[in-house]
Amino acid sequence: MASSATHFSLISIALHLFFCLSQSHGKTELRPFILPIGKDQETNLFYTSVGIGTPRHDMNLVIDLGGLFLWYDCNNHYDSSTYHPILCDSKSCPGNAGCNSCNGHPKPGCTNDTCGAFITNPFADSIFTGDLGEDVLFMSHTTVSGLLSGCTNSDAFSGDPSPLKGLPKSTKGILGLARSQLALPTQLSSSLKLPRKFALCLPSSNKNGLGNLFIGGAPNSILHQNASEFLLTTPLIVNPFSTAPIFTQGDPSYEYFIVVKSIKVGGEVLNFKSSLLSIDNKGNGGTKISTMNPFTVLHSSIYKPLVRDFVKKAADRKMKKVDAVAPFEACFDFSTIGRIVTGLDVPTIDLVLEGGVQWTIYGGNSMVLVKKNVACLGFVDGGKEPRTSIVIGGHMLEDNLLEFDLVSSKLGFSSSLLLHNAKCSSSEANFFPF
């Protein structure tokens, strides 16, 4: 991870220059705040780097689109003189959070009369106790005081699971981007007077640089075009039933759902039970976007016809099918697949979305090189009764620019930036100006 840390350091100056007040026709505009994004090659998860507390503790945090807030590991070796616990009777303490006390030496994660924080990690299948507090947050060359976050002492959980289970070894927690009051974009939009938007540009690897998280929205200029003209938009909808590990009965979901009307493979509409694309009266079905799923997960009744049609279209291109490599089913001899600017030359997969727009998935986002000579269709069978019919995973999002507008409830998306000879990697993607 040393090379990743070096990347973070080298680009911080450039990112700081981008986050500044600019003059435009006599008006002052505050441009987005930017955090770098790296990809962990072992887990295929994405992370960013921030500093917290005094003395400053630099830590990598996994990016979770469905995470309620920022939480980190304040184990026995962690302390901060600028940490202030949120008291149980504070207005900042959620009503169902509970109240924690601790008999040890006062420090983050061990204070009395402290508002509880429900620490969740989707890989641990558990909910961990933690404290809600505020502290100083360092990002690039900007310091933000009073950031509300959760912390939990991993040393207190001696058995399995740990709060950090399944996360990259170099990471110390999760940075949540959900539709919630404590999520980082909401807090920073308020404290820095930024629009209530954020954008993601996830890298396919760290080899050529890092991607970016833009808090305050996508850059105004993308590939020398106005962002509003470049990005297609579709509504973000709210699932009226929570899909979170912990929730109060009747709470709506704080994750990001979109409406998929149909799916095409190689330009032809996929045949399956269309009701799976809708959210039923129990909150089941529909389509959500997740950075915690490395690959897109489909209901079996969608997955099986998609694989069938893809294999048929692939055979028409003389792609040679080989043995499956778990968790993928449709795998091919790499040498029989052509190459184009958007990656491997394979049948396209299109998501036809609400509003008539189309999200086209090219080979760079649909195929995964699992061995030196084997490439597989990077979709996973989610079974016959998944809570959500389609979970769009991280691999499908790489080298795509996505903007989440929390005011108008719209998703802006670019499809593959490779079409424009651009990438999300900072050293190569020149689609935003410094």
Secondary structure, 3 states (H helix, E strand, C coil): CHHHHHHHHHHHHHHHHHCCEEEECCEEEECCEEEEEEECCCCCCEEEEEEECCCCEEEEEEEECCCCCCEEECCCCCCCCCCEECECCCCCCCCCCCEECCCCCCECCECCCEEEEEEEECCCCEEEEEEEEEEEEEECCEEEEEEEEEEECHHHCCCCCCCCCCCCCCEEEEEECCCCCCCHHHHHHHHCCCCCEEEEEECCCCCCCCEEEEECCCCCEECCEEHHHHCEEEEEECCCCCCCCCCCCCCCCCCEEECEEEEEECCEECCCCHHHHCECCCCCECEEECCCCCCEEECHHHHHHHHHHHHHHHHHCCCCEECCCCCCCCEEEHHHCEEECCEEECCCEEEEECCCCEEEECHHHHEEEEECCEEEECEEECCCCCCCCEEECHHHHECEEEEEECCCCEEEEEEEHHHHCCCCCCCCCCCCCC
